[in-house]
Amino acid sequence: MPTRKISRCLLPAALALALSACAVGPDYHRPDVPVGNAYKETQGWKPAQPADTALRADWWRAYQDPVLDGLMQALLAHNADLAQAEAQYRQAQALLKGARADFFPTVGANLSATRSGSSGGSDASTRGTQSTLTGTVSWEPDVWGKVRRSVESSRASAQASAADMAATRLSLQSTLAQTYFNLRALDAEQRLYAQTLQAYQRSLTITENRYSTGVAAQVDVESARAQLENAHTDALALEWQRAQYEHALAVLTGQPPSAFSLASASGIGKLPEIPVGLPSQLLERRPDVAAAERRTAEANAQIGVAEAAWFPDLTLSADGGLSNDRWALWLAAPTRFWSLGPALALTLFDGGARQANIEQARAAYDAQAAAYRSTVLNALQEVENYLVQLRVMAREQQTQDRALTASRNSLRLTENQYAAGMIDYLSVAQVEATALSTERSALSLQAQRLVASVQLIAALGGGWQAAPDEGGNTGSPPNTGSPSK
């Protein structure tokens, strides 16, 4: 092929490469959201030590509970919802690879053999076999940046999917921890009722003995028996409540409820110190916020994809091959053929479809940007809510402890008065009911504080960190493996 002809054919390709430095559509900038310089409800909040300025990925270890640690590891390994989120992330990664493939040419090959024949007016006839081997190369240079915007969109979608998986994992971990602490609170209540039933049984026995000697009235005996049976009823209700929490833990850890059981423990749990950080850190530490931001970047890139439709598509293609009517002569003297040339394609009229697609893409971006701002504000609200809840609950715990001490002292004094014959059993029953209610309220408040601490950790992002390039146009998806130990 003459050099001049080759130069003419390669000229469009060189032009395409020169133009490929530009990409239509707006460059992405993360939407601005006012988050404030500090949280409002941190008054009285104990600051974290310098060594504990950030949450860890394995945040649940702060509760120092080996059973909870084991349940969390089982969740990470066997939870079905987490496996589904991981598969969706792999699907997004595959879509990103597919988008990147458009940067490269498409190469194909075709091998065919055709047998044909003809005959004239006489008996003479001709028959022959034509064998053809053809190779094709086709490439559409990314002149206007359409492919780059598509890759940008797919990359942001993959990063959003990675953040979705992290959000799913954090939600499941938070649910497991809350379920676990609620179960432990029921264990404590069951121990309380076991002690209460023993005390009520002793009171009934004492009252029956006093009645048999004529010291107490029959109404005292019936009051003591009614109190004992009511306590039995309440204790039985705790059994099915605990069983339901146990079944929930089984499903969260990927096991059938029939194959899972959790022994009772002596304590509810220890409330850890939680490093709060700054509001601006939520933009990197909350996976749902990161996912919303990445979807905003994805929507922004789609504007460029839509705008690229206004420009012509340039395709460079080449065909070549070998042809012969005898296989044996393919290597010796085949017939060669080739073709090479560019093609431009441009839509001249589409009834406004391209403009409508651009308007749709811009509206989708505006909607996603608003969704991102809403996600950030809701995240800030959650943190503030749990901060004030934990702060007030700490004060409630102090008043509850004083009430518990007074209730126990009142019960001790009332039982002594009853033993001395100074009061009837109805007065004792009222004080015992108040004491039991106070004990249950104290246990409930302790469990609520643990649950609220888990909710605060989840609201802060649970120690998850976005990749350094998560807020930009490019970058790899964040690490979504199991948290480091």
MARBA-194358 format. One record per residue (C-alpha): residue number from 1; chain; x, y, z. Coordinates in steps of 0.25 Angstrom, whole numbers, plus 5000, padded with zeros to 4 digits. Layout:
BEGIN
ATOM, NUM, A, X, Y, Z
...
//
This chain:
BEGIN
ATOM, 1, A, 5000, 5000, 5000
ATOM, 2, A, 5006, 5014, 4996
ATOM, 3, A, 5011, 5022, 5008
ATOM, 4, A, 5002, 5034, 5003
ATOM, 5, A, 4990, 5025, 5004
ATOM, 6, A, 4993, 5020, 5018
ATOM, 7, A, 4996, 5034, 5023
ATOM, 8, A, 4982, 5038, 5018
ATOM, 9, A, 4975, 5027, 5025
ATOM, 10, A, 4983, 5029, 5038
ATOM, 11, A, 4980, 5044, 5038
ATOM, 12, A, 4966, 5043, 5044
ATOM, 13, A, 4972, 5034, 5055
ATOM, 14, A, 4982, 5044, 5059
ATOM, 15, A, 4972, 5055, 5059
ATOM, 16, A, 4963, 5047, 5068
ATOM, 17, A, 4975, 5045, 5078
ATOM, 18, A, 4977, 5060, 5078
ATOM, 19, A, 4963, 5063, 5081
ATOM, 20, A, 4962, 5052, 5092
ATOM, 21, A, 4968, 5061, 5102
ATOM, 22, A, 4954, 5068, 5104
ATOM, 23, A, 4941, 5062, 5110
ATOM, 24, A, 4928, 5068, 5109
ATOM, 25, A, 4919, 5070, 5121
ATOM, 26, A, 4922, 5077, 5134
ATOM, 27, A, 4933, 5073, 5143
ATOM, 28, A, 4928, 5067, 5157
ATOM, 29, A, 4929, 5075, 5170
ATOM, 30, A, 4923, 5070, 5182
ATOM, 31, A, 4911, 5078, 5186
ATOM, 32, A, 4913, 5087, 5198
ATOM, 33, A, 4905, 5083, 5211
ATOM, 34, A, 4906, 5092, 5224
ATOM, 35, A, 4910, 5082, 5235
ATOM, 36, A, 4915, 5092, 5246
ATOM, 37, A, 4928, 5092, 5253
ATOM, 38, A, 4924, 5083, 5265
ATOM, 39, A, 4912, 5075, 5270
ATOM, 40, A, 4901, 5083, 5278
ATOM, 41, A, 4899, 5072, 5288
ATOM, 42, A, 4913, 5069, 5293
ATOM, 43, A, 4911, 5077, 5306
ATOM, 44, A, 4916, 5069, 5317
ATOM, 45, A, 4921, 5058, 5308
ATOM, 46, A, 4935, 5052, 5312
ATOM, 47, A, 4945, 5055, 5301
ATOM, 48, A, 4953, 5043, 5296
ATOM, 49, A, 4967, 5040, 5300
ATOM, 50, A, 4977, 5044, 5289
ATOM, 51, A, 4980, 5030, 5286
ATOM, 52, A, 4965, 5027, 5283
ATOM, 53, A, 4962, 5039, 5274
ATOM, 54, A, 4954, 5030, 5264
ATOM, 55, A, 4945, 5018, 5264
ATOM, 56, A, 4951, 5005, 5260
ATOM, 57, A, 4945, 4996, 5249
ATOM, 58, A, 4944, 4985, 5260
ATOM, 59, A, 4936, 4995, 5269
ATOM, 60, A, 4929, 4984, 5276
ATOM, 61, A, 4941, 4979, 5283
ATOM, 62, A, 4940, 4992, 5292
ATOM, 63, A, 4929, 4985, 5299
ATOM, 64, A, 4939, 4974, 5304
ATOM, 65, A, 4930, 4962, 5302
ATOM, 66, A, 4936, 4950, 5295
ATOM, 67, A, 4922, 4944, 5292
ATOM, 68, A, 4918, 4957, 5284
ATOM, 69, A, 4932, 4956, 5277
ATOM, 70, A, 4929, 4942, 5273
ATOM, 71, A, 4915, 4945, 5268
ATOM, 72, A, 4920, 4957, 5260
ATOM, 73, A, 4930, 4948, 5253
ATOM, 74, A, 4919, 4938, 5250
ATOM, 75, A, 4911, 4949, 5244
ATOM, 76, A, 4922, 4954, 5235
ATOM, 77, A, 4925, 4939, 5230
ATOM, 78, A, 4911, 4934, 5228
ATOM, 79, A, 4900, 4945, 5228
ATOM, 80, A, 4892, 4944, 5215
ATOM, 81, A, 4888, 4959, 5214
ATOM, 82, A, 4903, 4962, 5214
ATOM, 83, A, 4906, 4952, 5204
ATOM, 84, A, 4895, 4958, 5195
ATOM, 85, A, 4901, 4972, 5196
ATOM, 86, A, 4915, 4966, 5193
ATOM, 87, A, 4910, 4960, 5180
ATOM, 88, A, 4903, 4973, 5176
ATOM, 89, A, 4917, 4980, 5178
ATOM, 90, A, 4924, 4970, 5169
ATOM, 91, A, 4913, 4972, 5159
ATOM, 92, A, 4916, 4987, 5159
ATOM, 93, A, 4931, 4984, 5158
ATOM, 94, A, 4928, 4975, 5145
ATOM, 95, A, 4920, 4987, 5139
ATOM, 96, A, 4932, 4996, 5141
ATOM, 97, A, 4941, 4986, 5134
ATOM, 98, A, 4930, 4986, 5123
ATOM, 99, A, 4930, 5001, 5122
ATOM, 100, A, 4946, 5001, 5121
ATOM, 101, A, 4945, 4991, 5110
ATOM, 102, A, 4940, 5002, 5100
ATOM, 103, A, 4954, 5009, 5101
ATOM, 104, A, 4960, 4997, 5092
ATOM, 105, A, 4957, 4992, 5078
ATOM, 106, A, 4949, 4981, 5075
ATOM, 107, A, 4956, 4969, 5067
ATOM, 108, A, 4948, 4958, 5060
ATOM, 109, A, 4951, 4947, 5051
ATOM, 110, A, 4942, 4939, 5041
ATOM, 111, A, 4946, 4926, 5034
ATOM, 112, A, 4936, 4921, 5023
ATOM, 113, A, 4935, 4910, 5012
ATOM, 114, A, 4925, 4911, 5001
ATOM, 115, A, 4922, 4900, 4990
ATOM, 116, A, 4915, 4905, 4978
ATOM, 117, A, 4912, 4899, 4964
ATOM, 118, A, 4906, 4903, 4950
ATOM, 119, A, 4902, 4896, 4938
ATOM, 120, A, 4899, 4901, 4923
ATOM, 121, A, 4890, 4896, 4912
ATOM, 122, A, 4899, 4884, 4910
ATOM, 123, A, 4902, 4873, 4920
ATOM, 124, A, 4915, 4881, 4924
ATOM, 125, A, 4915, 4886, 4938
ATOM, 126, A, 4925, 4893, 4948
ATOM, 127, A, 4926, 4892, 4963
ATOM, 128, A, 4936, 4898, 4972
ATOM, 129, A, 4939, 4901, 4987
ATOM, 130, A, 4942, 4915, 4991
ATOM, 131, A, 4949, 4916, 5005
ATOM, 132, A, 4951, 4930, 5012
ATOM, 133, A, 4958, 4935, 5024
ATOM, 134, A, 4954, 4949, 5029
ATOM, 135, A, 4960, 4958, 5040
ATOM, 136, A, 4953, 4971, 5044
ATOM, 137, A, 4957, 4982, 5054
ATOM, 138, A, 4948, 4993, 5058
ATOM, 139, A, 4951, 5004, 5068
ATOM, 140, A, 4943, 5016, 5072
ATOM, 141, A, 4952, 5027, 5077
ATOM, 142, A, 4947, 5034, 5090
ATOM, 143, A, 4947, 5047, 5083
ATOM, 144, A, 4937, 5055, 5091
ATOM, 145, A, 4939, 5047, 5104
ATOM, 146, A, 4926, 5039, 5104
ATOM, 147, A, 4934, 5026, 5108
ATOM, 148, A, 4942, 5033, 5119
ATOM, 149, A, 4929, 5039, 5125
ATOM, 150, A, 4923, 5025, 5124
ATOM, 151, A, 4935, 5019, 5131
ATOM, 152, A, 4934, 5031, 5141
ATOM, 153, A, 4919, 5028, 5144
ATOM, 154, A, 4922, 5013, 5145
ATOM, 155, A, 4933, 5015, 5155
ATOM, 156, A, 4925, 5024, 5163
ATOM, 157, A, 4914, 5014, 5163
ATOM, 158, A, 4924, 5003, 5167
ATOM, 159, A, 4929, 5011, 5179
ATOM, 160, A, 4914, 5014, 5183
ATOM, 161, A, 4912, 4999, 5183
ATOM, 162, A, 4924, 4997, 5191
ATOM, 163, A, 4918, 5007, 5201
ATOM, 164, A, 4905, 5001, 5201
ATOM, 165, A, 4911, 4988, 5205
ATOM, 166, A, 4918, 4995, 5216
ATOM, 167, A, 4905, 5001, 5220
ATOM, 168, A, 4898, 4987, 5220
ATOM, 169, A, 4909, 4981, 5228
ATOM, 170, A, 4909, 4992, 5239
ATOM, 171, A, 4894, 4991, 5239
ATOM, 172, A, 4894, 4976, 5242
ATOM, 173, A, 4905, 4978, 5252
ATOM, 174, A, 4897, 4989, 5259
ATOM, 175, A, 4885, 4980, 5259
ATOM, 176, A, 4892, 4968, 5265
ATOM, 177, A, 4899, 4976, 5276
ATOM, 178, A, 4885, 4982, 5280
ATOM, 179, A, 4879, 4969, 5279
ATOM, 180, A, 4890, 4963, 5288
ATOM, 181, A, 4889, 4973, 5299
ATOM, 182, A, 4874, 4972, 5299
ATOM, 183, A, 4875, 4957, 5301
ATOM, 184, A, 4885, 4960, 5312
ATOM, 185, A, 4876, 4969, 5319
ATOM, 186, A, 4865, 4958, 5319
ATOM, 187, A, 4875, 4949, 5325
ATOM, 188, A, 4877, 4959, 5336
ATOM, 189, A, 4862, 4960, 5338
ATOM, 190, A, 4860, 4945, 5339
ATOM, 191, A, 4871, 4945, 5350
ATOM, 192, A, 4863, 4956, 5357
ATOM, 193, A, 4850, 4949, 5356
ATOM, 194, A, 4856, 4936, 5361
ATOM, 195, A, 4861, 4943, 5373
ATOM, 196, A, 4847, 4950, 5374
ATOM, 197, A, 4840, 4937, 5373
ATOM, 198, A, 4848, 4931, 5384
ATOM, 199, A, 4845, 4943, 5393
ATOM, 200, A, 4830, 4943, 5390
ATOM, 201, A, 4830, 4928, 5393
ATOM, 202, A, 4836, 4931, 5406
ATOM, 203, A, 4826, 4942, 5409
ATOM, 204, A, 4815, 4933, 5406
ATOM, 205, A, 4820, 4922, 5415
ATOM, 206, A, 4822, 4932, 5426
ATOM, 207, A, 4808, 4938, 5424
ATOM, 208, A, 4802, 4924, 5424
ATOM, 209, A, 4809, 4921, 5437
ATOM, 210, A, 4804, 4934, 5443
ATOM, 211, A, 4790, 4931, 5439
ATOM, 212, A, 4790, 4917, 5445
ATOM, 213, A, 4794, 4923, 5458
ATOM, 214, A, 4783, 4933, 5457
ATOM, 215, A, 4793, 4945, 5456
ATOM, 216, A, 4790, 4948, 5441
ATOM, 217, A, 4777, 4949, 5434
ATOM, 218, A, 4773, 4941, 5422
ATOM, 219, A, 4773, 4953, 5413
ATOM, 220, A, 4788, 4954, 5415
ATOM, 221, A, 4790, 4939, 5411
ATOM, 222, A, 4782, 4942, 5398
ATOM, 223, A, 4790, 4955, 5395
ATOM, 224, A, 4803, 4947, 5396
ATOM, 225, A, 4798, 4936, 5387
ATOM, 226, A, 4793, 4946, 5377
ATOM, 227, A, 4806, 4953, 5377
ATOM, 228, A, 4814, 4940, 5375
ATOM, 229, A, 4805, 4936, 5363
ATOM, 230, A, 4806, 4949, 5356
ATOM, 231, A, 4821, 4949, 5358
ATOM, 232, A, 4821, 4934, 5352
ATOM, 233, A, 4813, 4940, 5340
ATOM, 234, A, 4822, 4951, 5337
ATOM, 235, A, 4834, 4942, 5338
ATOM, 236, A, 4828, 4932, 5328
ATOM, 237, A, 4826, 4944, 5318
ATOM, 238, A, 4841, 4946, 5319
ATOM, 239, A, 4844, 4932, 5313
ATOM, 240, A, 4837, 4935, 5300
ATOM, 241, A, 4843, 4949, 5298
ATOM, 242, A, 4857, 4943, 5300
ATOM, 243, A, 4854, 4932, 5291
ATOM, 244, A, 4851, 4942, 5280
ATOM, 245, A, 4864, 4950, 5282
ATOM, 246, A, 4871, 4937, 5281
ATOM, 247, A, 4864, 4933, 5268
ATOM, 248, A, 4868, 4946, 5262
ATOM, 249, A, 4883, 4944, 5266
ATOM, 250, A, 4882, 4931, 5259
ATOM, 251, A, 4877, 4937, 5246
ATOM, 252, A, 4887, 4948, 5247
ATOM, 253, A, 4899, 4938, 5248
ATOM, 254, A, 4893, 4930, 5236
ATOM, 255, A, 4888, 4918, 5245
ATOM, 256, A, 4874, 4912, 5246
ATOM, 257, A, 4868, 4915, 5260
ATOM, 258, A, 4867, 4900, 5263
ATOM, 259, A, 4883, 4899, 5262
ATOM, 260, A, 4886, 4911, 5271
ATOM, 261, A, 4885, 4914, 5286
ATOM, 262, A, 4892, 4924, 5295
ATOM, 263, A, 4895, 4921, 5309
ATOM, 264, A, 4891, 4931, 5320
ATOM, 265, A, 4902, 4941, 5325
ATOM, 266, A, 4904, 4948, 5338
ATOM, 267, A, 4904, 4962, 5333
ATOM, 268, A, 4898, 4971, 5323
ATOM, 269, A, 4910, 4978, 5317
ATOM, 270, A, 4920, 4990, 5319
ATOM, 271, A, 4917, 5003, 5314
ATOM, 272, A, 4930, 5008, 5305
ATOM, 273, A, 4935, 5022, 5303
ATOM, 274, A, 4931, 5026, 5289
ATOM, 275, A, 4940, 5036, 5281
ATOM, 276, A, 4930, 5045, 5274
ATOM, 277, A, 4939, 5054, 5265
ATOM, 278, A, 4935, 5065, 5257
ATOM, 279, A, 4922, 5067, 5248
ATOM, 280, A, 4930, 5068, 5235
ATOM, 281, A, 4936, 5054, 5238
ATOM, 282, A, 4922, 5048, 5235
ATOM, 283, A, 4925, 5051, 5220
ATOM, 284, A, 4936, 5040, 5220
ATOM, 285, A, 4931, 5031, 5232
ATOM, 286, A, 4917, 5029, 5228
ATOM, 287, A, 4916, 5018, 5217
ATOM, 288, A, 4901, 5023, 5214
ATOM, 289, A, 4906, 5037, 5212
ATOM, 290, A, 4918, 5033, 5203
ATOM, 291, A, 4908, 5024, 5195
ATOM, 292, A, 4899, 5036, 5193
ATOM, 293, A, 4911, 5045, 5189
ATOM, 294, A, 4916, 5035, 5179
ATOM, 295, A, 4903, 5034, 5173
ATOM, 296, A, 4903, 5049, 5171
ATOM, 297, A, 4916, 5047, 5164
ATOM, 298, A, 4910, 5036, 5155
ATOM, 299, A, 4898, 5045, 5151
ATOM, 300, A, 4908, 5056, 5148
ATOM, 301, A, 4916, 5047, 5138
ATOM, 302, A, 4903, 5043, 5131
ATOM, 303, A, 4901, 5058, 5127
ATOM, 304, A, 4913, 5057, 5119
ATOM, 305, A, 4909, 5044, 5113
ATOM, 306, A, 4896, 5050, 5109
ATOM, 307, A, 4903, 5063, 5103
ATOM, 308, A, 4912, 5054, 5095
ATOM, 309, A, 4901, 5050, 5086
ATOM, 310, A, 4901, 5063, 5079
ATOM, 311, A, 4914, 5060, 5073
ATOM, 312, A, 4918, 5051, 5062
ATOM, 313, A, 4923, 5037, 5064
ATOM, 314, A, 4936, 5033, 5058
ATOM, 315, A, 4939, 5019, 5055
ATOM, 316, A, 4952, 5013, 5049
ATOM, 317, A, 4951, 5000, 5043
ATOM, 318, A, 4960, 4990, 5035
ATOM, 319, A, 4957, 4977, 5028
ATOM, 320, A, 4966, 4967, 5022
ATOM, 321, A, 4967, 4953, 5018
ATOM, 322, A, 4971, 4941, 5009
ATOM, 323, A, 4962, 4934, 4999
ATOM, 324, A, 4965, 4922, 4990
ATOM, 325, A, 4957, 4911, 4983
ATOM, 326, A, 4967, 4900, 4988
ATOM, 327, A, 4971, 4898, 5002
ATOM, 328, A, 4985, 4893, 4997
ATOM, 329, A, 4988, 4906, 4991
ATOM, 330, A, 4985, 4915, 5003
ATOM, 331, A, 4999, 4916, 5007
ATOM, 332, A, 5005, 4916, 4993
ATOM, 333, A, 4997, 4926, 4985
ATOM, 334, A, 4984, 4931, 4992
ATOM, 335, A, 4976, 4943, 4988
ATOM, 336, A, 4978, 4954, 4998
ATOM, 337, A, 4968, 4965, 5000
ATOM, 338, A, 4967, 4977, 5010
ATOM, 339, A, 4960, 4990, 5013
ATOM, 340, A, 4963, 5001, 5022
ATOM, 341, A, 4956, 5014, 5025
ATOM, 342, A, 4949, 5023, 5035
ATOM, 343, A, 4934, 5026, 5036
ATOM, 344, A, 4926, 5037, 5042
ATOM, 345, A, 4912, 5036, 5047
ATOM, 346, A, 4903, 5048, 5052
ATOM, 347, A, 4889, 5048, 5055
ATOM, 348, A, 4883, 5061, 5048
ATOM, 349, A, 4869, 5060, 5054
ATOM, 350, A, 4863, 5052, 5065
ATOM, 351, A, 4850, 5061, 5069
ATOM, 352, A, 4857, 5066, 5082
ATOM, 353, A, 4861, 5053, 5088
ATOM, 354, A, 4875, 5056, 5090
ATOM, 355, A, 4871, 5069, 5097
ATOM, 356, A, 4861, 5062, 5105
ATOM, 357, A, 4872, 5052, 5110
ATOM, 358, A, 4881, 5063, 5114
ATOM, 359, A, 4870, 5070, 5122
ATOM, 360, A, 4866, 5057, 5128
ATOM, 361, A, 4881, 5055, 5132
ATOM, 362, A, 4882, 5069, 5139
ATOM, 363, A, 4869, 5066, 5146
ATOM, 364, A, 4874, 5053, 5151
ATOM, 365, A, 4887, 5060, 5156
ATOM, 366, A, 4879, 5071, 5163
ATOM, 367, A, 4870, 5060, 5170
ATOM, 368, A, 4882, 5052, 5174
ATOM, 369, A, 4889, 5064, 5179
ATOM, 370, A, 4877, 5067, 5188
ATOM, 371, A, 4877, 5053, 5193
ATOM, 372, A, 4891, 5054, 5197
ATOM, 373, A, 4889, 5067, 5205
ATOM, 374, A, 4877, 5060, 5211
ATOM, 375, A, 4885, 5048, 5215
ATOM, 376, A, 4896, 5057, 5221
ATOM, 377, A, 4886, 5065, 5230
ATOM, 378, A, 4879, 5052, 5234
ATOM, 379, A, 4892, 5046, 5238
ATOM, 380, A, 4895, 5059, 5246
ATOM, 381, A, 4881, 5058, 5253
ATOM, 382, A, 4884, 5043, 5257
ATOM, 383, A, 4897, 5046, 5263
ATOM, 384, A, 4891, 5058, 5271
ATOM, 385, A, 4879, 5050, 5275
ATOM, 386, A, 4888, 5039, 5281
ATOM, 387, A, 4897, 5048, 5288
ATOM, 388, A, 4886, 5055, 5295
ATOM, 389, A, 4880, 5042, 5298
ATOM, 390, A, 4892, 5036, 5304
ATOM, 391, A, 4896, 5049, 5312
ATOM, 392, A, 4882, 5050, 5318
ATOM, 393, A, 4882, 5035, 5321
ATOM, 394, A, 4895, 5036, 5329
ATOM, 395, A, 4887, 5046, 5338
ATOM, 396, A, 4875, 5037, 5339
ATOM, 397, A, 4885, 5026, 5343
ATOM, 398, A, 4889, 5034, 5355
ATOM, 399, A, 4875, 5037, 5360
ATOM, 400, A, 4871, 5022, 5357
ATOM, 401, A, 4882, 5017, 5365
ATOM, 402, A, 4877, 5026, 5377
ATOM, 403, A, 4863, 5021, 5375
ATOM, 404, A, 4868, 5007, 5375
ATOM, 405, A, 4876, 5009, 5388
ATOM, 406, A, 4863, 5015, 5395
ATOM, 407, A, 4854, 5004, 5389
ATOM, 408, A, 4863, 4993, 5395
ATOM, 409, A, 4864, 5000, 5409
ATOM, 410, A, 4849, 5002, 5409
ATOM, 411, A, 4847, 4988, 5406
ATOM, 412, A, 4856, 4983, 5417
ATOM, 413, A, 4850, 4992, 5427
ATOM, 414, A, 4836, 4988, 5423
ATOM, 415, A, 4839, 4973, 5424
ATOM, 416, A, 4844, 4976, 5438
ATOM, 417, A, 4832, 4983, 5442
ATOM, 418, A, 4823, 4972, 5437
ATOM, 419, A, 4831, 4961, 5444
ATOM, 420, A, 4829, 4969, 5457
ATOM, 421, A, 4814, 4969, 5454
ATOM, 422, A, 4814, 4985, 5453
ATOM, 423, A, 4807, 4985, 5439
ATOM, 424, A, 4799, 4975, 5430
ATOM, 425, A, 4804, 4968, 5418
ATOM, 426, A, 4796, 4977, 5408
ATOM, 427, A, 4806, 4988, 5412
ATOM, 428, A, 4818, 4979, 5410
ATOM, 429, A, 4812, 4975, 5396
ATOM, 430, A, 4811, 4989, 5392
ATOM, 431, A, 4826, 4992, 5395
ATOM, 432, A, 4830, 4979, 5389
ATOM, 433, A, 4823, 4982, 5376
ATOM, 434, A, 4830, 4996, 5376
ATOM, 435, A, 4843, 4990, 5379
ATOM, 436, A, 4842, 4980, 5367
ATOM, 437, A, 4837, 4991, 5358
ATOM, 438, A, 4850, 4999, 5362
ATOM, 439, A, 4859, 4987, 5360
ATOM, 440, A, 4853, 4985, 5346
ATOM, 441, A, 4854, 5000, 5342
ATOM, 442, A, 4869, 5000, 5346
ATOM, 443, A, 4872, 4988, 5337
ATOM, 444, A, 4864, 4994, 5326
ATOM, 445, A, 4871, 5007, 5327
ATOM, 446, A, 4884, 5000, 5327
ATOM, 447, A, 4880, 4992, 5314
ATOM, 448, A, 4875, 5004, 5307
ATOM, 449, A, 4888, 5011, 5310
ATOM, 450, A, 4896, 5000, 5303
ATOM, 451, A, 4886, 5000, 5291
ATOM, 452, A, 4887, 5015, 5290
ATOM, 453, A, 4903, 5014, 5290
ATOM, 454, A, 4902, 5004, 5278
ATOM, 455, A, 4892, 5013, 5271
ATOM, 456, A, 4902, 5025, 5273
ATOM, 457, A, 4914, 5016, 5268
ATOM, 458, A, 4906, 5012, 5255
ATOM, 459, A, 4901, 5027, 5253
ATOM, 460, A, 4916, 5031, 5254
ATOM, 461, A, 4919, 5021, 5243
ATOM, 462, A, 4925, 5009, 5251
ATOM, 463, A, 4939, 5012, 5248
ATOM, 464, A, 4937, 5010, 5233
ATOM, 465, A, 4946, 5020, 5225
ATOM, 466, A, 4944, 5024, 5211
ATOM, 467, A, 4955, 5023, 5201
ATOM, 468, A, 4964, 5035, 5200
ATOM, 469, A, 4959, 5038, 5186
ATOM, 470, A, 4944, 5035, 5189
ATOM, 471, A, 4940, 5050, 5188
ATOM, 472, A, 4947, 5052, 5174
ATOM, 473, A, 4944, 5048, 5160
ATOM, 474, A, 4954, 5036, 5160
ATOM, 475, A, 4959, 5025, 5169
ATOM, 476, A, 4957, 5011, 5172
ATOM, 477, A, 4946, 5005, 5181
ATOM, 478, A, 4949, 5005, 5196
ATOM, 479, A, 4953, 4993, 5203
ATOM, 480, A, 4941, 4985, 5207
ATOM, 481, A, 4947, 4973, 5213
ATOM, 482, A, 4945, 4968, 5227
ATOM, 483, A, 4950, 4979, 5238
ATOM, 484, A, 4964, 4977, 5243
ATOM, 485, A, 4966, 4971, 5256
//
